[in-house]
Structure formats: structure tokens, C-alpha cells
Amino acid sequence: MRAGAFRDLWAMIPSLNDEDKIYGSSGKDVRALTVDLFCQRTYAYIHNHEGFGYCEPGEYEERETHMTTLSTKRGSSWFQLYLFSMLLVLLAGCASTQPHQPSPFFLTEKEIETHGRKTWYDRIMDADPGSTSFVIAGDYQERPPRKIAVLPFVDEGKGTYLIDKISIKTRDKEELTKWSWTHTNRVRRAFAGDLATREFVLVPLLTVDAVLAHHGITDRDKLNAVPPEELGRWLGADTVVYGELLSYEAYYLFFLSAWRVSARVRMVSTLDGHEIFSCTSRRFDSTFRPAIAPIDFAINSFSSLIHLRDITLARTEYEVGREIVLRLPRAQRNISELQAVTKEETRGSDIGHQKEKND
């Protein structure tokens, strides 16, 4: 149904005032005739303009006989319900038959700088969402990072599993080492995954690990002993990221439970060794379920304990990486250069294909 159909149909409804209560020769209230007239005109409009449906001879008269039995006084619920139902049916017809308008690609995104950042309202609704502090080099926009290698993160917690600052799992030295690598690599992947969606080229994490292992860089001390300029030459990157896992623990006190994950990253240029960006993010994923009655106390304490699931921990890790990357300004120079290079490469590729076809 075309867009102007509603305006045409609405104009068909005769208007009445309280003073205009007139009765026809058949004794019907004019308002009843109004309903009949709207019905008849609506069906006629659809039949003549849209080709939908068909009305047999005498059907309008039958509808008139039926509709005059309805109470149609001003304010009548039947009268209002009928008109409302008819408009809903016509609305559904218009929505389903309008031609599809394709939406174009490559437009300027809205709220790209603020989407996903916690507001004051989020900080009220979320129980202690944490904090993030960061420092950006003054020449960031003039000399933004282009190709980034995220180095292995180091663990300040030594791989222990803590609840309320108490280690509840007994692990030997080898297990602690493995869990330390696991914890740091989880946060490292969360950070690198979000960074990969931005206007930078990332060296794959597996490539970074393989290159460092090849050069015998197997722990924090050996990594820190290599200058950033040397790391950049090994990895083919103009920027490297150092990361530290500051906390990785759980809290539980009957009604309250929370995961806490904190990390710090430093983005360093491999051209001259200056620090481009640094950020520390501390995140909580917590729940609070107060209760007074003994049965509610037991239920809520158990429900709060269930909150300390692995999937909740994974979300907290992701929040740390996301919050850090959100603080990294958009590198407009990278965006412009990447678009220009891509256009040039595409043009050259098209010319090459055209030559091959001509040959």
C-alpha cells in the first residue's frame, strides 16, 4: 500500500459533533451510519486502488446491517476498538508492501568516540565497575603507531588462585608457572583482539611468540633486556606493547561476590624508544544480593557464589582490554593513509587485469 493511503482513508471518516445527532429514515443513528460508511469506503478504496480483496454484491449492505447493531455513541469502546483495529490492519499492509530501500555502506559512524564507555549512570548501576587511568604522548597524532606487536604480558600474581586474598588451591611450582602464563595470555588476547579492530596493523600473537622463542626470550628479565629498537627489527613492527597483569582474583562474602582483574600496558616506539601511550585499568564484575529472612540469606549466598563462574571471569578480562583500547585516540593519519594506499593498490590491480584481458 502506498504511503499516502492513510491520509486518503482518514479523510473518508465523516466528522460529527454532539449537536449533529441526526436520524435517517431507517431510524439509525448517524454515528452508526458513519461506521458503515467508513467500512464501505475502506473496502472500495482497497479494491479500486490496490487490487486487494473483492466484495460480492450486497456485502456492503450486509455489513451495514451488522454494524448498526454496535453501540456507537461518543466514547463507546466498541466504536473506538473498531476504528483502532482497522487502522492497525491498514498499517500492517503498508509496512509489508513498501519497497525496500538499500542502506549505503561506508558512512561516518555516530558516537564512535563514546560508544561503549561507561557513563555516570553505568557507574551507579554497576557495583564498583573499576577505574582507568592513561597518558598519551603529545605527538601521538603526528607520529601514531602503525604496525604493533603485543609482547607477552608478565604476571605480578604468580599464577595463584585467590579468593579474599587467600590461595584456595594448592599448586606446585610448575602448575603456578603454567597458570601464570594462562592468566596473562587471557588478558593479552582480550587486549589484542580489541586493538585489531582499530586502524592499526597487528603482528599475530603466535608470530610474536615464535620470534621471541627463536631468540631465546623466555621470561620477563630476558624480554626487558632487549631494547625496543631490536624487538622492532625482529618483529617488523614500529611499536611494541609491554603488558603487566596486576591482579587476578575473586572476592566472596555471602551477599557479595566479585572478580577483579587489573592490567597495565605501555606502548613504546621501536624507532626511538619513546613511550607513545600507557594505561592502567582495574575492573570488577560483582554482584550484591542482600537478604533478611534466613531462607533468603541461604539462597542469595549460594546465588552470589555461583556468580564466580568462568564465563564471568572471561567477561571481566574482556572489559579490561576493551577499556584500555577505548582510551587510545583514533589515529586520523593512519586512516587517511590506509584509504589512499588501498585506492592506489586497487587502481593498479584493475589496470593489470584489464591489460591481461586485452592481451
C-alpha positions in Angstrom: 0.0 0.0 0.0 1.4 3.4 -0.9 2.5 5.8 1.8 -0.4 8.3 1.2 -3.1 5.7 1.7 -3.6 6.5 5.3 -4.2 10.2 4.6 -6.8 9.2 2.0 -8.6 6.8 4.2 -8.6 9.1 7.2 -10.2 11.8 5.1 -13.1 9.3 4.4 -14.3 9.3 8.0 -17.1 11.8 8.4 -16.8 14.1 11.5 -19.7 14.5 13.9 -20.4 16.8 16.8 -22.7 16.1 19.8 -25.2 18.6 18.3 -25.3 16.7 15.0 -27.3 13.7 16.2 -29.5 13.2 13.1 -31.6 10.1 12.4 -32.1 8.8 8.9 -35.4 7.4 7.5 -34.4 3.9 8.7 -34.1 5.2 12.3 -30.3 4.7 12.6 -28.0 7.0 14.5 -25.8 8.9 12.1 -22.8 7.7 14.1 -23.8 4.1 13.2 -24.0 5.2 9.6 -20.6 6.7 10.0 -19.1 3.4 10.8 -20.9 1.8 7.9 -19.7 4.5 5.6 -16.1 4.1 6.7 -16.2 0.4 6.2 -17.7 0.7 2.7 -15.3 3.4 1.6 -12.3 1.5 3.0 -13.2 -1.7 1.1 -13.9 0.3 -2.0 -10.6 2.2 -1.7 -8.6 -1.0 -1.3 -10.5 -2.7 -4.2 -10.1 0.3 -6.6 -6.5 1.4 -5.7 -4.6 -1.6 -4.5 -6.3 -4.6 -6.0 -6.5 -6.4 -2.6 -9.6 -8.4 -1.9 -13.0 -8.5 -3.5 -16.5 -7.6 -2.2 -19.5 -9.5 -3.5 -22.7 -7.6 -4.4 -24.7 -7.0 -1.3 -21.7 -7.3 1.1 -21.8 -3.6 1.9 -25.5 -3.8 2.8 -24.8 -6.9 5.0 -22.0 -5.0 6.8 -24.3 -2.1 7.3 -27.0 -4.3 8.9 -24.3 -5.9 11.1 -22.6 -2.7 12.2 -25.8 -0.8 13.1 -26.2 -3.3 16.0 -23.0 -2.0 17.6 -23.2 0.8 20.2 -21.6 3.8 18.5 -22.2 6.6 21.0 -19.4 9.0 21.6 -16.8 7.3 23.9 -18.2 3.8 23.0 -15.5 1.2 23.5 -16.8 -0.9 20.5 -16.6 2.1 18.2 -13.1 3.0 19.3 -11.9 -0.6 19.1 -13.3 -1.0 15.6 -11.5 2.1 14.3 -8.3 1.2 16.0 -8.4 -2.3 14.6 -9.0 -1.1 11.1 -6.1 1.3 11.3 -3.8 -1.4 12.6 -4.7 -3.7 9.7 -4.0 -0.9 7.2 -0.7 -0.1 8.9 0.4 -3.7 8.6 -0.4 -3.7 4.9 1.6 -0.5 4.4 4.6 -1.8 6.3 4.7 -5.1 4.4 4.3 -3.7 0.9 6.6 -0.7 0.9 9.6 -1.1 -1.4 13.0 -1.9 0.3 15.4 0.9 0.3 19.0 -0.3 0.4 21.2 1.3 3.0 24.6 2.5 1.7 28.0 1.4 3.1 31.0 3.5 4.2 29.2 6.3 6.0 30.6 8.2 9.0 29.8 6.3 12.2 27.9 8.0 15.0 29.2 8.3 18.6 32.4 6.3 17.7 34.4 8.0 20.4 31.9 7.4 23.2 30.1 4.2 22.4 31.0 1.5 25.0 32.4 3.9 27.5 30.9 3.8 31.0 28.9 6.9 32.0 27.9 8.2 35.4 24.7 6.1 35.1 26.7 2.9 34.5 28.8 3.6 37.5 25.7 3.9 39.6 24.1 0.8 38.2 27.3 -1.4 38.2 28.6 -2.3 41.6 32.2 -0.8 41.5 33.0 -1.0 37.8 36.6 -0.1 38.4 38.8 2.7 37.0 41.1 3.5 34.2 44.0 6.0 34.0 46.1 6.7 30.9 48.7 9.0 29.4 49.1 9.9 25.7 52.2 11.3 24.1 51.8 14.9 22.9 52.9 14.0 19.3 50.5 11.0 19.1 48.5 12.3 16.1 51.7 13.4 14.2 53.5 10.1 14.9 50.8 7.4 15.5 51.7 3.7 15.8 51.1 1.8 12.6 52.3 -1.8 12.9 52.1 -3.1 16.5 53.5 -6.2 18.2 51.8 -7.1 21.5 54.5 -8.8 23.6 53.8 -11.4 26.2 52.3 -10.0 29.4 54.0 -10.6 32.8 52.2 -11.7 35.9 52.5 -10.0 39.3 50.3 -12.6 40.9 52.5 -15.6 40.2 49.6 -17.8 39.0 47.8 -18.2 42.3 44.1 -18.6 42.6 42.9 -16.2 45.3 39.5 -15.7 47.0 39.6 -12.8 49.6 43.4 -12.7 49.2 43.6 -16.3 50.3 45.0 -19.0 48.0 42.5 -21.8 48.0 44.1 -24.2 45.5 47.4 -25.9 46.2 49.7 -25.8 43.2 53.3 -26.7 42.8 55.8 -24.5 41.1 55.3 -26.0 37.6 51.5 -25.5 37.9 51.9 -22.0 39.1 54.1 -21.2 36.1 51.5 -22.6 33.7 48.6 -20.8 35.4 50.6 -17.6 35.4 51.1 -17.8 31.6 47.4 -18.7 31.2 46.2 -15.7 33.2 48.4 -13.2 31.4 47.7 -14.6 28.0 44.0 -14.4 28.5 44.2 -10.6 29.2 46.7 -10.2 26.4 44.3 -11.8 23.9 41.4 -9.7 25.1 43.5 -6.5 24.6 44.9 -7.6 21.2 41.5 -8.7 20.0 40.0 -5.2 20.6 43.1 -3.5 19.2 42.8 -5.5 16.0 39.5 -3.8 15.2 41.3 -0.4 15.1 43.3 1.5 12.4 46.5 -0.4 13.1 48.2 -3.5 11.7 48.9 -6.2 14.3 51.6 -8.8 14.2 49.9 -12.1 15.0 50.4 -13.2 18.6 51.7 -16.6 17.5 54.2 -14.9 15.3 55.4 -12.7 18.1 55.8 -15.7 20.4 57.6 -17.8 17.8 60.1 -15.0 17.0 60.9 -14.3 20.7 61.3 -18.0 21.4 63.7 -18.3 18.5 65.8 -15.6 20.0 65.7 -17.2 23.5 63.4 -14.7 25.1 61.6 -16.9 27.5 60.9 -14.7 30.6 60.4 -11.2 31.8 64.1 -10.4 32.6 65.2 -11.6 29.1 62.5 -9.6 27.4 63.3 -6.4 29.3 67.0 -6.8 28.5 66.3 -6.4 24.7 66.0 -2.7 23.5 62.7 -1.8 21.8 64.6 -1.0 18.6 65.9 -4.5 18.5 62.5 -6.0 19.1 61.1 -3.9 16.3 63.7 -5.2 13.9 62.9 -8.8 14.8 59.2 -8.4 14.6 59.0 -5.9 11.7 56.9 -3.5 13.8 57.3 0.2 14.6 55.6 -0.2 18.0 55.7 -2.8 20.7 53.3 -3.2 23.7 54.5 -4.3 27.1 51.9 -5.6 29.5 51.6 -6.5 33.2 48.8 -8.4 34.9 48.4 -6.6 38.3 45.6 -8.6 39.9 43.6 -11.6 39.0 41.4 -12.7 42.0 38.0 -13.2 43.4 36.1 -11.9 46.4 33.2 -13.5 48.3 31.2 -12.5 51.4 27.8 -14.2 51.4 25.7 -11.5 49.7 28.6 -10.1 47.7 30.9 -11.7 45.2 33.2 -10.2 42.5 36.0 -10.9 40.1 38.8 -8.4 40.0 41.2 -8.1 37.0 43.7 -5.3 36.6 46.3 -4.7 33.9 48.8 -2.1 32.8 50.1 -1.6 29.3 52.9 0.5 27.7 53.1 1.3 24.0 56.7 2.1 23.0 58.1 3.2 19.7 60.8 0.9 18.2 62.1 3.9 16.2 63.5 5.9 19.1 62.2 4.1 22.3 59.8 6.9 23.4 56.6 6.0 25.2 53.5 6.6 23.0 50.7 5.5 25.3 50.3 4.0 28.8 47.2 2.9 30.6 46.2 1.1 33.8 42.7 -0.5 34.0 41.1 -2.1 37.1 37.9 -3.8 36.5 35.3 -5.5 38.8 32.5 -7.8 37.9 30.4 -8.0 41.0 27.0 -8.9 42.3 25.2 -7.9 45.5 22.2 -9.8 46.8 21.0 -8.7 50.2 18.5 -10.6 52.3 16.9 -10.6 55.7 14.9 -13.8 56.1 17.1 -16.9 56.8 15.9 -18.8 53.7 16.6 -15.8 51.5 20.0 -15.5 53.2 20.9 -19.1 52.2 19.6 -18.7 48.7 21.2 -15.4 48.0 24.5 -16.5 49.4 24.5 -19.5 47.1 23.5 -17.4 44.1 26.3 -15.0 44.9 28.8 -17.8 45.0 27.6 -19.1 41.6 28.4 -15.6 40.2 32.1 -16.6 40.4 31.9 -18.6 37.2 34.5 -18.9 34.5 32.3 -17.1 31.9 32.0 -14.1 34.3 35.8 -14.0 34.7 36.2 -14.0 30.9 33.9 -11.0 30.6 36.0 -9.2 33.2 39.1 -9.9 31.2 37.5 -8.6 28.1 36.4 -5.5 29.9 40.0 -4.7 30.9 41.2 -5.0 27.3 38.2 -3.0 25.9 38.6 -0.2 28.4 42.3 0.2 27.6 41.8 0.3 23.8 38.9 2.8 24.2 41.4 5.2 25.7 43.6 5.1 22.7 42.7 8.0 20.4 41.7 7.4 16.8 44.8 7.9 14.6 43.3 10.0 11.8 46.6 10.0 9.9 46.6 6.2 9.7 43.0 6.2 8.4 43.8 8.7 5.7 47.0 6.9 4.6 45.3 3.5 4.6 42.5 4.7 2.5 44.8 6.3 0.0 47.1 3.3 -0.3 44.2 0.9 -0.7 42.7 3.1 -3.5 46.1 3.2 -5.3 46.6 -0.6 -5.0 43.0 -1.3 -6.2 43.5 1.0 -9.2 46.8 -0.7 -10.1 45.2 -4.1 -9.8 42.3 -3.1 -12.0 44.7 -1.8 -14.7 46.7 -5.1 -14.6 43.6 -7.2 -15.0 42.4 -5.0 -17.9 45.8 -5.5 -19.7 45.6 -9.2 -19.2 42.1 -9.3 -20.8 43.3 -7.1 -23.8 46.3 -9.5 -24.3 
